[in-house]
Amino acid sequence: MTVLAIMLDLVREARSRRWIAAFFGAATLLLALVAFGLRVEVVDGALAATRLFGSDLRTDVRSVDVALRPLFVATAYVVFYGGTLLAIVATADFAPTLLAPGRIEHLLSLPVRRWEVLAGTFLGVELIVLAGAAYGGMGMVLVLWAKTGVLNAGPALAAMAATVAFAPVYAAMLAAAVIARSAALSGAAGLVLLLAGIVAGNRAVLSELFHPGPARAVFMGVTAIIPRLSALGRIATRLSASEPVARGPALALAAGTALFALGLLALAVERFERKDY
C-alpha cells in the first residue's frame, strides 16, 4: 500500500507540474503532423498515390495492404524510438526532484521504507509512460486507419514494446539520480543505456568489426548482459508488416529486459540504503 501511495503521489505531482500535459502534448503534436501531412489515395482497394507534406511519393498501383507495409514499419520505428526518447526527456527530472534536499528528509521521516520510495517512483513513472504509449500508439492506429482504410495494430504494439524497453532505461536513470541528484545525469544515463541496448541488439553484426581475439570476446561478453532493446523494436516492426514472430523468443526477450530492469533497481535500492540524509 505504501508503494501504491508513493506511485499515485508521483502521478499527482507530475500532473500538477504539467509534466503529463507536456508529455501528452508532444504525442498529440506528432499525431497532428501525421494527420495533416500524409495524403493517401486508395482506389478500389489499391494504392493509387501517396503524398507526404505535399510531396508526391512514387507509388505503383497495387494492393493497399502490401503497398503500405513500409509505412507501417516506419511508423512503428518512429513510435518505438521516438516514444522512448520522449519518455527519457519527460521523466529525467522526476527522481532528482523526489530526492531534492528537504523533501527526501521529510519523506524518510514518515513510516516509509527506502526501497518503497524507489519502487513507488519507478512504478509511477512506468504508469505515466504506459498511459502515454497507449495514447500515442492507439492514436497513430486510428490516424492511419482514417487515412488508409487499413486497420493495423503495429503502432500500438510498438508503443507497448517501447514501454517494456523503457523499464531498464528508467531503472538506470533512477540509479543515476540516487548517485547524484541531477536531471542531466539521469537523462544521460537513460540515453547511454538506450544506445547500449541498440548495440546489444545488433551484437552479432557488430562483432564482425572486431578481429577474433580478446577484443571480440569482451564485446560479446559485455553486450550479452545488456537488454537487446533494438530487438524489441524489430519485433514490433515485424508485427506491423504482418510477418510471423516466434512467441517464445519474444516473451523470453521481454522477460530478460524486465529482469535487467529489476537488477538495476535493486542496485539503486542498495545504494540508496547506504546514503545518509
N, C-alpha and C positions, 0 to 999 in steps of 0.2 A: 504493500500500500504506500510505503514511503517513496519507493521508486516511481510509482504511478503519480504521486503528488508532485514530485520534482519534475517529471516529464510534462505534466499539464501546466505547471508553473512556467516552464520554459516556453511552451507554446503560447501562453498568455502574454509573456513578455515580448516574444517575437511579434505578436500581433500589435501590442501597444507601441512598439518601436518602429512599426511599419516595415519590418523585415519581410513578413509574409506578403504584404501588399507589393513590395518591390519584386519579390520572387515571382509571384503570380503575374505581375505587370509585365515582366520581361518575357514570360511564356506567352502572354496574350499578344505582345508585340510581334513575336516570331510567328504566331498563328495568323495575325493580320497580314504580315508580309507575304506569307504563302497564299492566303486567301485572295489578296488583291493583285499579287504579282504573277500568279500562274493562270494561264488560259489553256484549256484543253478542249478540242473539238472532237466529239465522238459521233460517228455516223453509222447507224445500223450495227452497233456492237464493234466497230472498228475505229482505231485511232486515226483521224484524218490530219490533224495539225496540233502542234504544241507551241505555246509562247510563254516565255518566262521574262517578266518585267518588260514586255513589249517586243522582245527579240524572238524571231522565228527560230525554232529548233528543227533540224531536218528529221522528218519522221516518215517512214514508209507506212502505207495504209495496211494495217494488219490488226489482228485481234487485240482489243484493248487490254485484256488480261496479260498477254505476253508483252505487248509494247510498253506497258507501264511498270514492268518489273524493275528496270533500272531506277525509275523514280522512287518506287517504294524502298528499294535498297538504300538509295542516297538519303531518303528521309529518315530511315532507321539509324543510319550513321550520325546524322545531324542531331537526332533526338538523344542518342546514347552519349556521344561525346560532348555535344553542346549542353545537354542537361547536366552531365557530371561537372563540367567546368562552371556552369552557372551555380550549381549547388555549392561548390567549393568557395566561390566568391561570396555567395549569400550567407554562408554559415561560418566563415572564418572568424568572426568576432564573437560568436556565441560563447564558447568556452572561456576565452580570456575575460569576457565581461562577468561571467559567473565567478571566476577566480580572482576578481579585482579586490584590491586591499579594502578592508572594511566589510565588504559583502560576504566574502568567504568566511571571515572570522565569525560574523553573525550567524551564518548558516550552520557552521560547525558547533556553535554553542547550543543549537537545538538538538533534540534526541534523534540525530541522523548519523548513520554510519558513513564513512568516507566513500566506500565502494558504492553506496546507494546514490551519492551525489553524482558520480561519474556515470553510473548505469542509467540514471534518470535523464541526464543530459544527452547521452548517446541515443537513447530511445526517443527522446523528444525531437532531436534533430532528424532521426530516421523517419519519424512520423510526418514531420513537415515536408521532407523530401519526397516521401511516398505520396502525399497528397498533391504536391506539385507535379510529380511524374504522372500521376493518374490524370490530372487536369490537362497537362500538355500532351500526353500520349493520346488520350481519347479525343481531345480537341483536334489533333492532327488527323486522326482517323476520320472524324466527321467532315473536316475540311476537304480531304482528298476524296471522300465519298461523294460530297456535293459537287466537286469539280469533275470527277471522272466517272461517277456512277458505279465504281467498283469498291466494294467494302473489303478492306484489307486491314487486319489487326496488327500488322507489322509495327507501326509507330507505338502502339500501346505496349506490345511485347518488348520493344526496345527500351521504353520508359521503365518497365518493371526490371529489366536487366540492368539498367543504369542504377536503379535503387539498390540492387544486390551489390553491384560493383562499388557503390559509394560507401558501403559499410566499412570495409577496411581502410578506405581513404579517410573517412571521418575519424576512425579509431586512431590513425596516425596523427591527424590534426589535433585530436584531444590529448594524445600523449605529448605532443609538442607544446601545447598550451600549459600542461602541468609543469613541464620543464622550465618554460619561460612564458610569462603571461603576455604574449604578443600575437596580435591578429595576423601580422605579416608573416611571422614564423609559422603559425598554424596553417595559413593558406599555402605557404611554400612547401610544407611537409605533405599536404594533400596533393599538390601538383607533382612533387617528386615521386610519390607512390603511384600516381596515375601513369606517369611516364614509365616507371619501372614495370607496372602491370602491362603496358603496351609492349615493352621489350620482352617480358616473360612470355607473352602470348605468341611471340614470333621467334622464340629462342632457337628452334630447330633451324630456321633460315639464317638467323644472325650468327649462329655458331660457326657457319662456314667461313665467316670473315676472319676467324682465328686459326692459326696454324695448329695442327694436332699437338697437344702437349699440355703443360700446366695451365697456360692462359685459358685454353678452351675448357679445361676441367673446372677451373674456378668459375668461369662464366656459367657453365651448365649447373654447377652446384648452387651458386647464388640464386639464379633465376628459377631453380626448382622449388624454392620455398616461397617465392613471391606469387601471389594470385594472378592468374592469367586473365587480366581484365579485358584485353582486346579479343580474347577467345569468346568471352561472353557477348561482346558486340557482334562478332561474326555469327554466333548462333541466332541472334535476333535478326540479322540481315538475311540469313538463310530462310528463316521462317517468313520473313517479309516477301521473299521471292518464291514462296510456296515450294521450297526444297525440303526434302526429308532431313530430320535431325534425330540422331540416336538419343533416346531419352536417358539411358543410363549414364553415358559420359557427361551429358548436360547437367543432370542432377548432381553428379559427383563434382563437377566444376563449381556449381553453386554452393555445395556443401563445403568444399575446400576454401572457397572465398569467405564464407561465413566463419569458418573455424579460424582462419588467419585473423579476421577482424576481432574475434573473441580473444585470441592470443595477444594482440596489440592492446586491447582494452585491459587485459589482466596486467600487462606490463605498466600501463598508465596507473592502474589502481595501486600496484606495488610501490611505484614512485610517489604517488600521492599520499600513501600511508606514512611514508618516511619524512614528509615535509613538515616543517614546524611553522605554524601560522600564529 
